[in-house]
Amino acid sequence: MKAKVLLIDDHPLFVDGFAMMLRQSKPDWTLESTSTTAEALVLLRQGCDFDLIIVDVQLPEHDGFETLSLIAEFCPNAPRMMMSGREDGLAQVRARQAGARGFVIKASPPDTILATIDDILAGQPHFAQGRGAGDPVPPLSPRQTEVMELLASGCANKEIRYRLSIAERTVRAHLTEIFNTLGVNSRVQAIIRARELGLIE
């Protein structure tokens, strides 16, 4: 099966190694790469003909999670995968929330990386297993994340209501669920906990 892959990564040595791995293992595949989110979006505006888009966690300008979300606006149906230089259960949770179908550690053996890619192209989500991957991280829904981000920026319930165009009782319901999920009892504790977990900036 042929595939066209876009790799978004600003580490030239890794990009070169990844390209060599594909040439050796998937000679019929096509690889394009960019070092920034902006460059990738220029490519995607020209057409979403990639079978897989791979995004590094750490990128200049936008991080990988923001990049995944931006890509979804242009290519909502293109499978997206995230790579990281370290084992990080939190990053895997955030990658799922941002729409990634898979996550792999860059230092993994080539066979593991290729197996992850094959699984995603076959429609099977694939997330790395390793130290930290199974750490219990309380996930927030996309809407709860929006509420938390506004809360952290200092917005009161009424302001959150207007910003998100929802009822104030819905804001309170979201906050109650967030407090329960994070195991906290106040807005300040929720903000601190969410930041510790990497669920918000």
C-alpha distance (Angstrom), angle and dihedral (degrees) to the residues before:
residue distance angle dihedral
M1 . . .
K2 3.79 . .
A3 3.79 119.9 .
K4 3.78 138.4 -177.2
V5 3.80 113.1 -141.3
L6 3.80 131.4 -167.7
L7 3.82 115.8 -156.9
I8 3.81 118.0 -164.7
D9 3.81 107.6 -165.1
D10 3.80 133.5 129.4
H11 3.82 96.8 -153.4
P12 3.85 106.4 97.4
L13 3.80 95.0 -164.6
F14 3.79 92.1 54.2
V15 3.81 92.3 45.1
D16 3.81 90.4 51.3
G17 3.80 91.5 48.1
F18 3.80 92.1 47.4
A19 3.79 90.9 49.9
M20 3.81 90.8 50.8
M21 3.80 91.2 49.2
L22 3.80 91.1 53.7
R23 3.80 93.3 45.7
Q24 3.79 90.0 54.0
S25 3.81 98.5 40.7
K26 3.81 103.9 26.9
P27 3.83 106.1 27.1
D28 3.81 92.3 166.3
W29 3.81 93.2 56.1
T30 3.79 125.4 98.1
L31 3.80 121.5 -138.3
E32 3.78 127.6 -164.5
S33 3.79 122.5 178.1
T34 3.78 139.0 -167.4
S35 3.78 129.8 -174.4
T36 3.81 97.4 -145.9
T37 3.77 139.7 41.0
A38 3.80 91.2 -120.9
E39 3.81 92.2 57.0
A40 3.80 90.5 48.8
L41 3.79 92.6 51.0
V42 3.80 90.5 52.1
L43 3.79 88.8 55.5
L44 3.80 93.1 45.9
R45 3.80 92.5 50.1
Q46 3.79 86.2 61.5
G47 3.78 91.7 56.5
C48 3.80 142.2 -41.2
D49 3.77 96.5 -124.9
F50 3.81 95.7 133.1
D51 3.79 117.7 116.6
L52 3.81 91.5 -156.3
I53 3.80 134.9 14.0
I54 3.81 116.2 -157.8
V55 3.81 118.7 -162.6
D56 3.80 129.5 -168.4
V57 3.81 116.0 -134.9
Q58 3.80 93.5 -129.4
L59 3.79 116.1 53.4
P60 3.80 134.2 152.1
E61 3.82 117.0 -100.8
H62 3.82 95.8 5.6
D63 3.79 127.2 30.8
G64 3.77 120.2 -125.4
F65 3.80 94.3 -96.9
E66 3.80 93.0 54.8
T67 3.78 88.7 45.5
L68 3.80 92.0 54.1
S69 3.80 89.7 53.1
L70 3.81 93.3 47.1
I71 3.79 91.4 49.3
A72 3.80 90.0 52.3
E73 3.80 89.5 61.3
F74 3.80 90.7 60.3
C75 3.79 101.9 30.1
P76 3.82 109.0 21.7
N77 3.81 93.2 165.3
A78 3.79 98.7 46.8
P79 3.83 112.1 105.5
R80 3.79 111.1 -115.8
M81 3.80 128.2 -157.6
M82 3.79 131.6 -174.1
M83 3.79 129.8 -144.3
S84 3.79 128.5 -164.6
G85 3.77 135.6 -172.9
R86 3.81 91.3 -135.0
E87 3.78 140.7 39.0
D88 3.78 106.8 -98.1
G89 3.79 125.7 163.7
L90 3.80 91.2 -169.0
A91 3.79 92.0 55.2
Q92 3.78 89.9 52.4
V93 3.79 91.5 53.0
R94 3.80 91.5 48.6
A95 3.80 90.8 46.1
R96 3.80 90.2 55.4
Q97 3.80 90.4 48.5
A98 3.80 90.4 50.9
G99 3.80 91.7 53.3
A100 3.80 103.8 -96.8
R101 3.79 116.0 152.0
G102 3.76 93.7 -158.8
F103 3.79 145.9 15.4
V104 3.77 129.8 -159.3
I105 3.80 136.6 175.3
K106 3.81 113.0 -115.2
A107 3.81 91.8 -135.1
S108 3.82 91.3 58.4
P109 3.81 117.4 118.0
P110 3.82 114.0 -90.8
D111 3.82 90.3 -110.8
T112 3.82 90.0 58.2
I113 3.81 93.1 48.5
L114 3.81 91.7 47.2
A115 3.82 91.8 46.8
T116 3.79 89.6 52.7
I117 3.79 91.1 50.8
D118 3.81 91.9 47.5
D119 3.81 91.5 50.2
I120 3.80 92.6 50.9
L121 3.81 92.5 47.6
A122 3.81 87.6 50.6
G123 3.81 89.6 54.8
Q124 3.80 96.6 -104.4
P125 3.83 117.8 128.0
H126 3.78 111.3 -128.3
F127 3.79 125.8 -168.2
A128 3.80 126.0 178.4
Q129 3.76 121.2 -102.2
G130 3.76 118.4 -147.1
R131 3.75 145.3 96.0
G132 3.75 107.0 -23.8
A133 3.81 95.3 10.7
G134 3.76 92.7 101.7
D135 3.77 97.7 42.4
P136 3.80 110.0 131.4
V137 3.80 106.6 -108.7
P138 3.79 116.9 174.0
P139 3.81 106.2 -127.0
L140 3.79 122.5 -142.3
S141 3.78 122.8 -151.8
P142 3.83 117.2 -116.4
R143 3.82 89.8 -102.8
Q144 3.81 92.5 48.1
T145 3.80 88.9 50.5
E146 3.81 89.5 53.6
V147 3.80 90.2 50.4
M148 3.80 90.9 49.2
E149 3.80 92.9 48.7
L150 3.81 91.1 52.1
L151 3.80 90.3 44.9
A152 3.80 90.0 52.5
S153 3.81 90.5 50.2
G154 3.81 89.0 58.8
C155 3.80 100.9 -99.9
A156 3.80 119.3 153.7
N157 3.80 121.1 -139.2
K158 3.81 93.0 -93.0
E159 3.79 92.0 52.1
I160 3.82 91.1 48.0
R161 3.80 88.4 50.0
Y162 3.80 92.4 54.6
R163 3.79 94.9 42.0
L164 3.82 93.3 51.9
S165 3.83 97.2 32.7
I166 3.80 93.3 -126.6
A167 3.80 133.6 125.4
E168 3.79 118.4 -87.6
R169 3.81 90.4 -121.9
T170 3.80 87.1 56.8
V171 3.80 89.4 54.2
R172 3.81 89.4 51.9
A173 3.80 90.6 48.3
H174 3.80 90.6 51.7
L175 3.79 91.1 49.4
T176 3.80 91.5 50.4
E177 3.82 90.4 51.9
I178 3.79 91.5 45.7
F179 3.81 92.2 50.6
N180 3.80 90.5 49.7
T181 3.79 92.7 47.0
L182 3.80 94.1 48.5
G183 3.80 94.1 39.7
V184 3.81 94.7 -124.0
N185 3.81 136.2 127.4
S186 3.79 105.0 -150.1
R187 3.78 143.9 41.2
V188 3.81 92.4 -111.3
Q189 3.80 92.2 50.3
A190 3.80 89.9 48.3
I191 3.80 91.9 53.0
I192 3.80 92.7 47.8
R193 3.80 93.0 46.6
A194 3.80 94.5 46.0
R195 3.80 90.7 51.1
E196 3.80 92.0 47.5
L197 3.80 89.0 53.8
G198 3.79 93.2 46.4
L199 3.81 91.9 -119.9
I200 3.81 90.9 128.6
E201 3.80 134.0 18.2
